[in-house]
Amino acid sequence: MWPVRCYAKLLDVLLMPDRQLASPSQPADKQVFPIATDSAPPSHARSEWILLHVGFVVVGIVTTLIGNVLPTFIRHWSLSDSQAGFLIAAQFTGSSLATFLTAVFLPRFGFARVLGAGFLCFAAGFSFFGLGPWFLAALAVFVYGFGYGLVNPAANLRGTQLPSKNVASAVTLLNFSWTIGAVGCPFVVAQSLPRIGVRGIAFALVAVSAVVAAFHSSRHSNSPEPVSERPTRPVSEWLHHLAQVPFISLFLIFFLYVGTEVGTGGWVATQEKRLPGGAATVLLLAPSFFYGLLLFGRAISPLLLRHFSTLFISLAGLASAAVGSLIIILAHQPHWLYVGSAFAGLGCAPQYPIFVTWLAQTFGKNATWLSALFFGGAGVGGAVLPWMMGIVGAQTGSLRLGFALPFIACLVMMFLVLRSHPRSRAS
């Protein structure tokens, strides 16, 4: 329980609404980089932080649910690994489409309305999740994946704007809340599936998502920017940023990282089912080890960021994730699969919040409109890499070989991180 107590204390310290943004003279890890004009009054900041964290717990359950019910769907519809991988791809295809659209939606409608619409998409998708043939389930996954594509970038970018002592720590804690939902998801599925089935779980998520959507939609502090402040970006300005080395490297990092996290977390449950003794197992522990160590890593990341640079933490984490992927490939017994999942989860823990922070640091105010490309690329990675893992598993007859893709991705990211981290400031 100590990580939860630590988390609550860090929330109280880091997310005080009366905190001032760090001064420009501070190091990069101690600065907050506002990237849009949308702001909340200090008296409302704490309640908005709470709403973002509660919503991200729900998002954690929603995002990882497909990986936990995938063995059930494979058995129910007699799916191949490539067909099962398409279900994961459907979620992040919808996510990618929605994320690209946030470049239009956020300036026009503001954070509150975009977040409310995202949770309504969750409710709509889960309304027919698990019904009919498998391609109807894929359509449902696409719909709630579209909602994820609205909620994830909007919440993360909003987290870089709200008052906090350390922007990297604050965004890390927000993603820590996501991990709470992700860790709890296998236990929710194990307890609920035998009793109420997939449809019962879906109806519960419809109700919760609708409530969160109502809270977001009722907020009026996040007013949209005036039309005069939303100029159309000329093609030359887009091309100028697209041609820069930090943009290309950071874009590839977002693509590969989300693909690695989604692919590993989404397939370890299915791989556990195929190990000796796994077929009769109701509670699949491999996802819990992966997301549990992800949770632990995000709990301690704010403390580590006080003593180490984001570059060092990112490289160390990617090395751990690579080792974890290699152990999963070589594992022939469940306990080794758990060890590999734990290493991979711990290594993934600090990556996404750090990359979001680097995005804000590198592009400043331009991150508001450029972010759609980065988060969209992340969604594409979340769709492509897990699907490719399924294709490799189907073609070779061994799903464990599919985990070679996350292993290679981690090695490539280590090289890209050295090229893309902000050099103009201490990082």
C-alpha positions in Angstrom: 0.0 0.0 0.0 2.9 2.4 0.4 3.0 3.3 -3.3 -0.6 4.5 -3.0 0.1 6.6 0.1 3.2 8.0 -1.6 1.1 8.8 -4.6 -1.5 10.6 -2.5 1.2 12.7 -0.8 2.8 13.5 -4.1 -0.5 14.6 -5.5 -1.0 16.9 -2.6 2.5 18.4 -2.9 2.8 18.7 -6.7 -0.7 19.6 -7.7 -1.4 22.5 -5.3 -3.6 24.9 -7.2 -1.9 28.0 -5.8 1.5 26.9 -7.0 3.2 29.3 -9.5 4.8 28.0 -12.6 8.6 27.5 -12.4 10.7 30.4 -13.3 12.6 30.4 -16.7 15.9 30.2 -14.8 15.1 26.7 -13.5 16.3 23.6 -15.3 14.0 22.0 -17.9 12.7 19.3 -15.5 11.6 22.0 -13.1 9.8 24.2 -15.6 6.2 24.0 -16.7 5.7 24.9 -20.4 2.2 26.3 -21.1 1.3 25.3 -24.6 -2.1 26.8 -25.1 -4.2 29.7 -23.9 -6.8 27.5 -22.2 -6.5 27.9 -18.4 -8.3 27.2 -15.2 -8.8 29.6 -12.3 -6.5 28.5 -9.4 -9.6 27.8 -7.2 -10.7 25.2 -9.8 -7.4 23.6 -10.6 -7.5 21.0 -7.8 -11.0 19.8 -8.7 -9.9 19.6 -12.4 -6.8 17.6 -11.4 -9.0 15.1 -9.4 -11.4 14.8 -12.4 -8.5 14.1 -14.8 -7.1 11.4 -12.4 -10.4 9.7 -11.9 -11.0 9.7 -15.6 -7.6 8.2 -16.3 -8.3 5.3 -14.0 -11.3 4.6 -16.2 -9.2 5.0 -19.3 -6.7 2.5 -17.9 -9.4 -0.1 -17.6 -10.8 0.7 -21.0 -7.5 0.7 -22.8 -6.3 -2.7 -21.5 -9.6 -4.5 -21.5 -9.2 -6.0 -25.0 -5.9 -7.7 -24.0 -7.6 -9.3 -21.0 -10.6 -10.6 -22.9 -8.7 -11.5 -26.0 -8.2 -15.2 -24.9 -12.0 -15.4 -24.4 -12.7 -13.9 -27.9 -10.1 -16.2 -29.5 -11.9 -19.3 -28.0 -15.4 -18.0 -28.6 -14.9 -17.1 -32.3 -11.9 -19.5 -33.1 -9.7 -16.5 -34.1 -6.2 -16.8 -35.5 -3.5 -14.6 -33.9 -3.7 -12.3 -36.9 -7.5 -11.9 -36.5 -7.0 -11.4 -32.7 -4.3 -8.8 -33.4 -6.8 -7.0 -35.7 -9.0 -6.3 -32.6 -6.1 -4.5 -30.9 -5.4 -2.7 -34.2 -9.0 -1.6 -34.4 -8.7 0.2 -31.0 -5.7 2.1 -32.0 -6.8 2.9 -35.5 -9.8 4.7 -34.0 -7.4 6.3 -31.5 -5.1 7.5 -34.3 -8.0 9.0 -36.3 -9.3 10.9 -33.3 -5.9 12.1 -32.2 -5.2 13.7 -35.5 -8.6 15.5 -35.2 -7.7 16.9 -31.8 -5.6 19.5 -33.7 -9.0 20.9 -34.9 -11.2 20.0 -31.9 -9.1 21.3 -29.0 -8.7 24.9 -30.3 -12.4 25.0 -31.4 -14.1 23.4 -28.5 -11.7 23.4 -25.6 -10.5 20.6 -23.3 -13.7 20.0 -21.3 -15.9 19.4 -24.3 -13.3 17.2 -26.1 -12.8 15.1 -22.9 -16.6 14.8 -22.5 -17.0 13.6 -26.1 -14.2 11.1 -25.6 -16.0 9.4 -22.7 -19.2 9.4 -24.6 -17.4 7.4 -27.3 -16.5 5.0 -24.6 -20.1 4.6 -23.6 -21.2 4.2 -27.3 -18.5 1.6 -28.1 -19.2 -0.6 -25.0 -23.0 -0.5 -25.8 -22.5 -3.2 -28.4 -19.1 -4.6 -27.3 -19.1 -8.4 -27.5 -22.2 -8.7 -29.6 -22.6 -10.6 -32.9 -19.7 -11.8 -35.0 -16.1 -10.8 -34.3 -16.0 -8.0 -36.8 -18.9 -6.3 -35.0 -16.8 -6.4 -31.9 -13.9 -4.9 -33.9 -16.2 -2.0 -34.8 -17.1 -1.5 -31.1 -13.4 -1.5 -30.2 -12.8 1.1 -33.0 -15.5 3.4 -31.5 -14.2 3.4 -28.0 -10.7 3.6 -29.4 -11.8 6.8 -31.1 -12.8 8.0 -27.6 -9.4 7.1 -26.3 -7.8 9.2 -29.0 -9.7 12.2 -27.9 -9.2 11.7 -24.1 -5.5 10.7 -24.0 -3.9 13.8 -25.7 -6.4 16.2 -24.3 -5.8 15.0 -20.7 -2.0 14.9 -21.1 -1.8 18.3 -22.6 -4.1 19.7 -20.0 -1.8 18.3 -17.4 1.1 20.3 -18.8 -1.0 23.5 -18.3 -2.5 23.2 -14.9 -0.5 24.5 -11.9 2.2 22.1 -10.7 5.6 22.2 -9.1 7.2 19.9 -11.7 5.5 19.3 -15.0 7.2 16.0 -15.7 6.2 14.7 -12.3 2.6 15.9 -12.6 2.1 14.3 -16.0 3.8 11.1 -14.7 1.3 11.0 -11.8 -1.6 11.5 -14.2 -0.4 8.5 -16.2 0.1 6.7 -12.9 -3.7 6.9 -12.4 -4.1 5.3 -15.8 -1.9 2.5 -14.6 -4.1 1.9 -11.5 -7.0 1.1 -13.9 -4.7 -1.1 -16.1 -3.4 -3.1 -13.1 -7.0 -3.6 -11.7 -8.4 -4.6 -15.1 -7.2 -8.3 -15.0 -8.7 -8.7 -11.5 -12.0 -7.1 -12.6 -12.2 -9.4 -15.6 -11.3 -12.5 -13.6 -14.0 -11.7 -11.0 -16.7 -10.4 -13.4 -16.3 -12.6 -16.5 -17.6 -15.9 -14.9 -20.5 -14.0 -13.2 -21.8 -11.4 -15.7 -19.8 -12.1 -18.9 -18.4 -9.7 -21.4 -21.7 -7.9 -21.8 -22.1 -7.2 -18.1 -18.6 -5.7 -18.0 -19.4 -3.6 -21.0 -22.7 -2.3 -19.4 -20.8 -1.3 -16.3 -18.3 0.6 -18.3 -21.1 2.3 -20.3 -22.5 3.7 -17.0 -19.2 4.8 -15.6 -18.1 6.5 -18.8 -21.4 8.4 -19.1 -21.0 9.8 -15.6 -17.4 11.0 -16.2 -18.5 12.5 -19.6 -21.3 14.4 -17.7 -18.8 15.9 -15.3 -16.4 17.0 -18.0 -19.2 18.5 -20.1 -20.5 20.4 -17.1 -17.3 22.3 -16.7 -17.2 25.8 -18.1 -13.6 26.8 -17.1 -12.1 25.4 -20.3 -13.6 27.9 -22.7 -12.5 27.6 -26.4 -10.1 30.1 -27.8 -11.6 33.0 -29.7 -11.7 32.5 -33.5 -9.1 35.3 -34.0 -6.6 33.2 -32.0 -7.0 30.1 -34.1 -5.2 31.0 -37.3 -4.8 28.5 -40.1 -1.3 27.2 -40.2 0.3 27.6 -43.7 1.8 24.5 -45.3 5.3 26.1 -45.2 5.1 26.2 -41.3 4.1 22.6 -41.1 6.9 21.6 -43.5 9.4 23.7 -41.5 8.7 21.7 -38.3 8.3 18.4 -40.1 11.8 18.7 -41.5 13.5 19.2 -38.2 15.5 16.3 -36.7 13.9 16.5 -33.2 10.5 16.2 -34.9 11.3 13.1 -36.9 13.1 11.3 -34.0 10.4 12.2 -31.4 7.6 11.2 -33.8 9.2 7.8 -34.3 9.7 7.4 -30.5 5.9 8.0 -29.9 5.1 5.5 -32.7 7.4 2.8 -31.4 6.8 3.3 -27.6 3.1 3.1 -27.7 3.3 0.1 -30.1 5.7 -1.6 -27.6 3.6 -0.9 -24.5 0.3 -1.9 -26.2 1.8 -5.0 -27.9 3.4 -6.3 -24.8 0.5 -5.6 -22.5 -2.0 -6.8 -25.0 -0.4 -10.1 -25.8 1.1 -11.4 -22.6 -2.3 -12.8 -21.4 -2.7 -14.8 -24.5 0.9 -16.0 -24.3 0.3 -17.1 -20.6 -2.7 -19.1 -21.7 -0.4 -21.1 -24.1 2.2 -22.0 -21.5 2.0 -25.3 -19.5 -1.0 -25.2 -17.2 -2.3 -21.9 -18.6 -5.3 -23.2 -20.4 -7.2 -23.9 -17.1 -6.2 -20.6 -15.5 -9.0 -18.0 -14.9 -6.9 -15.2 -13.4 -4.1 -14.4 -15.9 -1.2 -12.8 -13.9 1.2 -11.7 -16.6 -0.8 -8.5 -17.4 -0.9 -7.7 -13.7 2.9 -8.1 -13.5 3.4 -5.9 -16.5 1.0 -3.1 -15.4 1.8 -3.6 -11.7 5.5 -2.7 -12.3 4.3 0.0 -14.7 2.3 1.3 -11.7 5.2 1.0 -9.3 7.6 2.7 -11.8 5.3 5.6 -12.2 4.9 5.9 -8.5 8.6 6.3 -8.0 9.3 8.3 -11.2 8.6 11.7 -9.6 11.1 10.9 -6.9 13.7 9.8 -9.4 13.2 12.9 -11.5 14.5 14.9 -8.5 17.9 13.2 -8.7 18.3 12.0 -12.3 17.8 13.6 -15.7 14.9 12.6 -17.9 17.5 11.3 -20.5 19.1 8.9 -18.0 15.7 7.6 -16.7 14.4 7.1 -20.3 17.5 5.2 -21.4 17.6 3.0 -18.3 13.9 2.2 -18.7 14.2 1.3 -22.3 17.1 -1.1 -21.5 14.9 -2.7 -18.8 12.0 -3.1 -21.3 14.4 -4.7 -23.9 15.6 -7.2 -21.3 12.0 -7.9 -20.3 11.0 -8.6 -23.9 13.9 -10.9 -24.4 13.0 -12.9 -21.2 9.4 -13.2 -22.6 10.7 -14.6 -25.8 12.8 -17.2 -24.0 10.2 -18.1 -21.3 8.7 -21.6 -21.4 7.3 -21.5 -17.8 4.8 -19.0 -16.4 7.2 -17.7 -13.7 9.7 -16.6 -16.3 6.9 -14.9 -18.3 6.0 -13.0 -15.1 9.7 -11.9 -14.7 9.9 -10.7 -18.2 6.5 -8.9 -18.0 7.7 -7.2 -14.8 11.0 -6.0 -16.3 9.1 -4.7 -19.4 6.5 -2.9 -17.3 9.1 -1.2 -15.1 11.0 -0.1 -18.1 7.9 1.4 -19.8 6.8 3.2 -16.7 8.5 6.6 -17.1 8.6 6.8 -20.9 5.4 8.3 -22.0 5.2 11.2 -19.5 8.8 12.0 -20.3 8.1 12.1 -24.0 5.1 14.3 -23.5 7.3 16.7 -21.5 10.0 16.7 -24.2 7.3 17.5 -26.7 6.3 20.6 -24.7 9.9 21.6 -24.1 11.0 21.2 -27.7 8.1 23.0 -29.4 6.8 25.3 -26.7 3.5 27.0 -27.8 3.6 25.2 -31.1 3.1 21.9 -29.3 -0.6 22.7 -29.1 -1.1 22.2 -32.9 1.8 19.9 -33.6 0.8 17.5 -30.8 -1.9 15.9 -32.9 0.8 14.4 -35.2 2.7 13.0 -32.3 -0.3 11.5 -30.5 -1.7 10.3 -33.8 1.6 8.6 -34.7 1.5 7.0 -31.2 -2.0 5.6 -32.0 -0.8 4.3 -35.4 2.1 2.5 -33.5 -0.4 1.1 -31.1 -2.4 -0.3 -34.0 0.5 -1.5 -36.2 3.0 -3.2 -33.9 0.5 -5.4 -32.0 -1.1 -6.5 -35.2 2.3 -7.3 -36.7 3.0 -9.4 -33.5 -0.1 -11.4 -34.2 0.8 -11.8 -37.9 4.3 -13.1 -36.9 2.7 -15.5 -34.4 0.3 -16.8 -37.0 2.9 -17.2 -39.7 5.5 -18.9 -37.4 3.1 -20.8 -35.2 4.7 -19.3 -32.1 3.4 -16.1 -30.5 6.5 -15.7 -28.4 8.4 -14.8 -31.6 6.1 -11.9 -32.0 7.7 -10.3 -28.9 10.9 -9.9 -30.9 9.2 -6.8 -32.4 9.0 -4.9 -29.0 12.6 -6.0 -28.3 13.9 -4.5 -31.5 11.7 -1.4 -31.0 13.3 -0.7 -27.6 16.8 -0.9 -29.0 15.9 1.6 -31.8 14.3 3.9 -29.3 17.4 4.1 -27.2 19.2 5.5 -30.3 16.4 7.9 -31.1 16.2 9.2 -27.5 19.8 10.3 -27.7 19.0 12.3 -30.8 15.7 13.8 -29.7 16.0 14.8 -26.1 16.0 18.6 -25.5 19.6 19.8 -25.7 19.1 23.5 -25.2 18.2 22.9 -21.6 19.4 20.6 -18.9 17.4 17.4 -19.2 
